[in-house]
């Protein structure tokens, strides 16, 4: 079965994380993604673990894609992008604001070539405003979008130890592109789709971590800090996490650690009071959990239907019974790096096939084939290579 986006062609001018992961999601869902790289290639080709010149990070975000190398500083390279855009459904870029316009591959440039083109633009801070021209990476947005402040420990701001803002932006853009494709089926027209990391991440964090700013006046009651339990709790031989959002779950936890007295405490007599006061007994909860081995507390929590998670490292994840039973990971052979293993997909469709079809491409692996589709002869392609226009 073909993927749900198998009739969509995407011209991908992005690099690093936010853009490539967005198009990677769409490629997993069947879209043809033609990744345009510079002569040096996407910097993430050397990101993460590397084997035989193959990057684990690049592989995870760029499987199922074709790679061509085009020099956008050369007018002949820009002309090739226009030819590709004429045949594409979507063009996506994540340069800093103003760069693509200077290169001649901005929204207004390419819509003249293809009025039905959906042009997707990712920026750090937005297209306008005092910070628009700044160079931005994930930790910068973590600071400006409240992620750092929300990770405070003993009064000091902290950081989420992953590229979370890049990934939130990727997910947001992938959904926005599919929405624009849906609308185009009715209108027949293309449009500009803009996602900034700042806006996407504020949208993401606002409901639960910036809730004190939702009312312009004083709220009737402040929000309780349910994240008091966002910690890993030590057992005698490992760690687990727990979360009790429902009153019955909290009462079940108390029974599991033999603290029925807390379940009967008037501070936890209803859901609202439980949310307001659970932080005050945090230490006692940890102490109760720490008396048991991981296997013992898992059995107790399961019996009481309390939400919990066993803290797993990489080895634990690949050997986890649920991961294995759901075929979440896929093992495949890479021509250079040998056998590789990646998460196969992020969503499943009953009537469509999604997931890994081909490994991430080598730099410029498909330049010749893609240019041939544009009508270039072998001699013309070789001439462009000699001129440094493509690779």
Buried (B, 14 or more C-beta within 10 A) or exposed (E): EEBBBEEBBBBBBBBBBBBBBBBBBBBBBBBBBBBBBBBEBBEBBEBEEBEEEBBBBBBBBBBBBBBBBBBBEBEBBBEBBBBBBEBBBBBBBBBBBEBBEEBBBBBEBBBEBBEEBBBBBBBBBBEEEEBBBEEBBBBBBBBBBBBBBBBEEEEEBBEBEEBBBBBBBBBBBBEBBBEBBEBBEEEEEBBBBBBBBBBBBBEBBBEEBBEEEEEEEEEEEEEBEBEBBEEBBBBEEBBBBBBBEBBEBBBBBBBBBEBEEBBEBEEBEEEEBBBBBBBEBEEBBBEBBEEBEBEBBBEBBEEBEBBBEBBBEEEEEBEBEEBEEEEBBBEBEBEEBEEBEBBBBBEEEEEBBBBBEEBBBBBBBBBBEBBBEEEBEEEEBEBBBEEBBBB
